[in-house]
């Protein structure tokens, strides 16, 4: 809409602002790394199961 000259600032009024919580961000990063390590350890098993399922069709 801005490209055609419409002022979009009046469309939505912000009533609250949220700030990232550094502690939660750190925890999420730790959990995500744990997930990635676990996935790497089982991904070949999932491929094997998928192959078995495909053969059973």
OpenMM code with the backbone's topology and positions (N, CA, C; nanometers):
from openmm import Vec3, app, unit

residues = "UNK UNK UNK UNK UNK UNK UNK UNK UNK UNK UNK UNK UNK UNK UNK UNK UNK UNK UNK UNK UNK UNK UNK UNK UNK UNK UNK UNK UNK UNK UNK UNK UNK UNK UNK UNK UNK UNK UNK UNK UNK UNK UNK UNK UNK UNK UNK UNK UNK UNK UNK UNK UNK UNK UNK UNK UNK".split()
positions = [
    Vec3(0.0821, -0.1189, 0.0000),
    Vec3(0.0000, 0.0000, 0.0000),
    Vec3(0.0866, 0.1254, 0.0000),
    Vec3(0.2021, 0.1167, 0.0652),
    Vec3(0.2902, 0.2331, 0.0661),
    Vec3(0.3341, 0.2691, -0.0750),
    Vec3(0.3495, 0.1677, -0.1596),
    Vec3(0.3950, 0.1914, -0.2964),
    Vec3(0.2966, 0.2779, -0.3748),
    Vec3(0.1680, 0.2714, -0.3377),
    Vec3(0.0679, 0.3529, -0.4082),
    Vec3(0.0319, 0.4794, -0.3306),
    Vec3(0.1072, 0.5064, -0.2227),
    Vec3(0.0893, 0.6314, -0.1516),
    Vec3(-0.0053, 0.6286, -0.0340),
    Vec3(-0.0533, 0.5111, 0.0053),
    Vec3(-0.1447, 0.5025, 0.1182),
    Vec3(-0.0666, 0.5033, 0.2498),
    Vec3(-0.1148, 0.5784, 0.3474),
    Vec3(-0.0505, 0.5866, 0.4778),
    Vec3(-0.1020, 0.4740, 0.5662),
    Vec3(-0.0188, 0.3744, 0.5899),
    Vec3(-0.0621, 0.2570, 0.6666),
    Vec3(-0.0433, 0.2739, 0.8174),
    Vec3(0.0172, 0.3813, 0.8621),
    Vec3(0.0424, 0.3996, 1.0058),
    Vec3(-0.0862, 0.4092, 1.0867),
    Vec3(-0.1952, 0.4467, 1.0257),
    Vec3(-0.3208, 0.4615, 1.1007),
    Vec3(-0.4023, 0.3330, 1.1028),
    Vec3(-0.3601, 0.2328, 1.0346),
    Vec3(-0.4368, 0.1080, 1.0271),
    Vec3(-0.4362, 0.0299, 1.1576),
    Vec3(-0.3223, 0.0254, 1.2225),
    Vec3(-0.3077, -0.0535, 1.3451),
    Vec3(-0.2470, 0.0342, 1.4537),
    Vec3(-0.3066, 0.0289, 1.5711),
    Vec3(-0.2545, 0.1030, 1.6855),
    Vec3(-0.1885, 0.0031, 1.7813),
    Vec3(-0.0619, 0.0242, 1.8104),
    Vec3(0.0074, -0.0608, 1.9060),
    Vec3(-0.0301, -0.0179, 2.0467),
    Vec3(-0.0657, -0.1149, 2.1293),
    Vec3(-0.1028, -0.0845, 2.2673),
    Vec3(-0.0003, -0.1366, 2.3664),
    Vec3(0.0803, -0.2363, 2.3251),
    Vec3(0.1810, -0.2918, 2.4140),
    Vec3(0.3081, -0.3185, 2.3350),
    Vec3(0.4184, -0.3184, 2.4061),
    Vec3(0.5467, -0.3524, 2.3467),
    Vec3(0.6076, -0.4651, 2.4284),
    Vec3(0.6560, -0.5660, 2.3610),
    Vec3(0.7194, -0.6790, 2.4286),
    Vec3(0.8691, -0.6772, 2.4011),
    Vec3(0.9453, -0.7047, 2.5031),
    Vec3(1.0906, -0.7090, 2.4915),
    Vec3(1.1374, -0.8539, 2.5111),
    Vec3(1.2373, -0.8965, 2.4359),
    Vec3(1.2884, -1.0324, 2.4546),
    Vec3(1.3451, -1.0523, 2.5955),
    Vec3(1.3241, -1.1691, 2.6483),
    Vec3(1.3778, -1.2053, 2.7790),
    Vec3(1.5090, -1.2805, 2.7541),
    Vec3(1.6229, -1.2212, 2.7885),
    Vec3(1.7524, -1.2858, 2.7612),
    Vec3(1.7646, -1.4250, 2.8226),
    Vec3(1.7114, -1.4444, 2.9429),
    Vec3(1.7198, -1.5752, 3.0078),
    Vec3(1.6454, -1.6806, 2.9270),
    Vec3(1.5242, -1.6472, 2.8820),
    Vec3(1.4465, -1.7428, 2.8010),
    Vec3(1.5156, -1.7704, 2.6681),
    Vec3(1.5738, -1.6692, 2.6093),
    Vec3(1.6457, -1.6887, 2.4846),
    Vec3(1.7624, -1.7841, 2.5020),
    Vec3(1.8326, -1.7709, 2.6119),
    Vec3(1.9455, -1.8597, 2.6411),
    Vec3(1.8971, -2.0030, 2.6602),
    Vec3(1.7885, -2.0194, 2.7340),
    Vec3(1.7322, -2.1535, 2.7573),
    Vec3(1.6872, -2.2144, 2.6249),
    Vec3(1.6203, -2.1371, 2.5419),
    Vec3(1.5749, -2.1879, 2.4126),
    Vec3(1.6943, -2.2345, 2.3300),
    Vec3(1.8011, -2.1575, 2.3289),
    Vec3(1.9199, -2.1945, 2.2536),
    Vec3(1.9763, -2.3272, 2.3039),
    Vec3(1.9787, -2.3459, 2.4343),
    Vec3(2.0277, -2.4720, 2.4914),
    Vec3(1.9375, -2.5884, 2.4512),
    Vec3(1.8072, -2.5702, 2.4601),
    Vec3(1.7129, -2.6770, 2.4249),
    Vec3(1.7208, -2.7108, 2.2764),
    Vec3(1.7375, -2.6091, 2.1950),
    Vec3(1.7450, -2.6323, 2.0510),
    Vec3(1.8716, -2.7109, 2.0165),
    Vec3(1.9811, -2.6790, 2.0804),
    Vec3(2.1046, -2.7540, 2.0555),
    Vec3(2.0884, -2.8985, 2.0996),
    Vec3(2.0216, -2.9215, 2.2110),
    Vec3(1.9947, -3.0579, 2.2574),
    Vec3(1.9100, -3.1328, 2.1539),
    Vec3(1.8071, -3.0682, 2.1032),
    Vec3(1.7225, -3.1285, 1.9994),
    Vec3(1.8067, -3.1666, 1.8781),
    Vec3(1.8924, -3.0762, 1.8338),
    Vec3(1.9741, -3.1017, 1.7151),
    Vec3(2.0666, -3.2222, 1.7365),
    Vec3(2.1250, -3.2335, 1.8544),
    Vec3(2.2109, -3.3476, 1.8832),
    Vec3(2.1325, -3.4774, 1.8827),
    Vec3(2.0148, -3.4761, 1.9418),
    Vec3(1.9326, -3.5968, 1.9443),
    Vec3(1.8874, -3.6343, 1.8039),
    Vec3(1.8488, -3.5363, 1.7247),
    Vec3(1.8060, -3.5639, 1.5878),
    Vec3(1.9185, -3.6285, 1.5076),
    Vec3(2.0394, -3.5740, 1.5191),
    Vec3(2.1531, -3.6307, 1.4460),
    Vec3(2.1750, -3.7774, 1.4842),
    Vec3(2.1475, -3.8114, 1.6091),
    Vec3(2.1723, -3.9484, 1.6538),
    Vec3(2.0662, -4.0467, 1.6051),
    Vec3(1.9480, -4.0006, 1.5654),
    Vec3(1.8422, -4.0941, 1.5244),
    Vec3(1.7971, -4.0774, 1.3787),
    Vec3(1.8497, -3.9805, 1.3059),
    Vec3(1.7977, -3.9540, 1.1722),
    Vec3(1.8161, -4.0725, 1.0782),
    Vec3(1.9263, -4.1466, 1.0908),
    Vec3(1.9448, -4.2635, 1.0050),
    Vec3(1.8429, -4.3726, 1.0361),
    Vec3(1.8048, -4.3837, 1.1632),
    Vec3(1.7029, -4.4814, 1.2004),
    Vec3(1.5683, -4.4456, 1.1379),
    Vec3(1.5352, -4.3184, 1.1336),
    Vec3(1.4105, -4.2756, 1.0707),
    Vec3(1.4115, -4.3070, 0.9216),
    Vec3(1.5263, -4.2888, 0.8566),
    Vec3(1.5372, -4.3223, 0.7148),
    Vec3(1.5141, -4.4713, 0.6938),
    Vec3(1.5708, -4.5523, 0.7819),
    Vec3(1.5534, -4.6973, 0.7722),
    Vec3(1.4066, -4.7360, 0.7888),
    Vec3(1.3410, -4.6783, 0.8869),
    Vec3(1.1986, -4.7071, 0.9095),
    Vec3(1.1166, -4.6644, 0.7880),
    Vec3(1.1475, -4.5500, 0.7309),
    Vec3(1.0752, -4.5031, 0.6128),
    Vec3(1.0933, -4.6007, 0.4970),
    Vec3(1.2129, -4.6553, 0.4817),
    Vec3(1.2386, -4.7537, 0.3765),
    Vec3(1.1554, -4.8794, 0.3999),
    Vec3(1.1515, -4.9258, 0.5226),
    Vec3(1.0712, -5.0435, 0.5545),
    Vec3(0.9235, -5.0193, 0.5272),
    Vec3(0.8755, -4.9025, 0.5638),
    Vec3(0.7344, -4.8701, 0.5390),
    Vec3(0.7055, -4.8637, 0.3890),
    Vec3(0.7972, -4.8102, 0.3136),
    Vec3(0.7797, -4.7990, 0.1690),
    Vec3(0.7750, -4.9383, 0.1050),
    Vec3(0.8557, -5.0301, 0.1532),
    Vec3(0.8566, -5.1674, 0.1005),
    Vec3(0.7259, -5.2402, 0.1306),
    Vec3(0.6625, -5.2018, 0.2433),
    Vec3(0.5405, -5.2692, 0.2855),
    Vec3(0.4164, -5.2275, 0.2083),
    Vec3(0.4278, -5.1280, 0.1233),
    Vec3(0.3093, -5.0819, 0.0486),
    Vec3(0.2732, -5.1749, -0.0628),
] * unit.nanometer
topology = app.Topology()
chain = topology.addChain("A")
for resn in residues:
    res = topology.addResidue(resn, chain)
    for name in ("N", "CA", "C"):
        topology.addAtom(name, app.Element.getBySymbol(name[0]), res)
